[in-house]
Amino acid sequence: MANAASSGSELLSFATELYPICRSITGNGVRRTLQLIGRHIDLKLHEVPSGTRVFDWEVPLEWNIDGASLIAPDGRKVIDFADHNLHILNYSEPAHMSIGLEDLRPKLYSLPNHPDWIPYRTSYYRRQWGFCLKDRELAALQPGRYQVRIDSSLAAGSLTYAECFLPGRLKQEVMFFTHVCHPSLANDNTSGMALARALAEWIAGQSRRYSYRFVFAPGTIGSLCWLSRNEQRLERVQHGLVLGLLGDSAPLTYKFSRRGDCDIDRIVPYVIRSIDGRSRTIAFEPYGYDERQLCSPGFNLPVGRLTRSVNDGYAQYHSSADDLNLISSEQLQSSLEACQCIVEVLESNRRYINMAPKGEPRLGKRGLYGAVGGRSPAERERAMLWLLNQSDGTASLLDIAERSGISYAHTRAAAEELAAVGLLEPHAEPTQAQARLAPSKSARPVSTPKRGRSQSAATRSRGKAKHIKRKGASR
């Protein structure tokens, strides 16, 4: 893995570069964001014209904004979009008028419980205009006529999203999705964009069994556009994660897929338990980010969500307090390492066949067992015994690690040693036809997932990830 200090610093630096951009579900802010991401990874941009029908939705007019201000009766500039792009109701139509305070008030949004924060508010599908401001500033407004200036445009254009595709030996895909529509909100979601870009960069340098697809798109309407344009090839998606809110101090949090029993629903909880003793899991619900669309019953993809804080689950959510002070290089780095470990398990977690299944083969004559007998087997030997006993083509490495209580790293290493002397052979990879998930057919019942057994604090210490990958191990 990359050096922790430099990677964390670089992640924060890139999030800082993305932070000032005024983004929305369409427009030049999204394009500028994707241009910055595209300097680091190969991106293919897609434009979906305004008015395009997308299932039950329609791509709206494209929105762009050059500036906005509210001038008080005494000539003071009470609100200036240049000071903070949350000051404007996102998707506000153009407006130039004089208006009295009482008529203006319904157009002003604040947070009474947090009088020094600016709220983030949107109006994508209803034409109107408005301003967002601190509640202290709202309370100080004096009667009189105010000058409204909103230099925005709503015109026929397009919605923009981008993909980074990294082919592997198999056509089956692992998909990572992150939303790119929020303006100056650091945790939500410059953190997700920075992390997804860094993860794609890292995977591009690895030997890959699976193919990997990274989707950078506006929330909801963006994921729906991607789904509508890829409906015929969704069966290739074998595993997926929505990434977001990964830079704050909350514990790593996994939200289960709608199915609740996919491989990703076992792998991610196992990984985050191993590297973050505070980690948590939450059940699927049809509220949140783009897992709602990817896991809708017509698709039912094997996609979960990885966050730290959850949407609407921290005080600063959707406000100016979700700034660069809320995220840290250490938390971003830890989130990246978790994603790297998840990829490591996805890539290496396979089934084996015991080539000497009748009785226990002699490990000693193959140089795999200690020279002196009579002692309890060490972790390495125990892992080998478990692997030989369970490798009938039905149990994966993760299955064996969980059942035996032996770390995934030891289990994987032992499998490699046994395979090297011919005692194990990898189970044949499924063909494309065998691997099909038929996501468009009726969904399977959703079961309530259970957490695995508890582990010691030393085992779960953050950043070591000993359960997942041996230091310096190669694929």
Secondary structure, DSSP 8 states (H G I E B T S, - for coil): ---HHHHHHHHHHHHHHHTT----SSSHHHHHHHHHHHTTS--EEEEEETT-EETTEE---EEEEEEEEEE-TTS-EEEETTT-GGGB-BT---EEEEEEHHHHGGGEE--TTSTT--B--B-SSS----EE--HHHHHT--SSEEEEEEEEEEES-EEEEEEEEE--SSS-EEEEEEE---SS-IIIIIHHHHHHHHHHHHHHTS--SSEEEEEEE-TTHHHHHHHHHSGGGGGGEEEEEEE---SSSS--EEE--SSS-SHHHHHHHHHHHHH-TT-EEE---S-SSTHHHHTSTTT--SEEEEESS-TT-STTTTBTTSSTTS--HHHHHHHHHHHHHHHHHHHH--EEEESS-SS---SGGGT-S-SS-SS---HHHHHHHHHHHHTEEEEEHHHHHHHH---HHHHHHHHHHHHHTTSEEE-----HHHH---TTS---------------TTTT-TTT-TTT--TT---
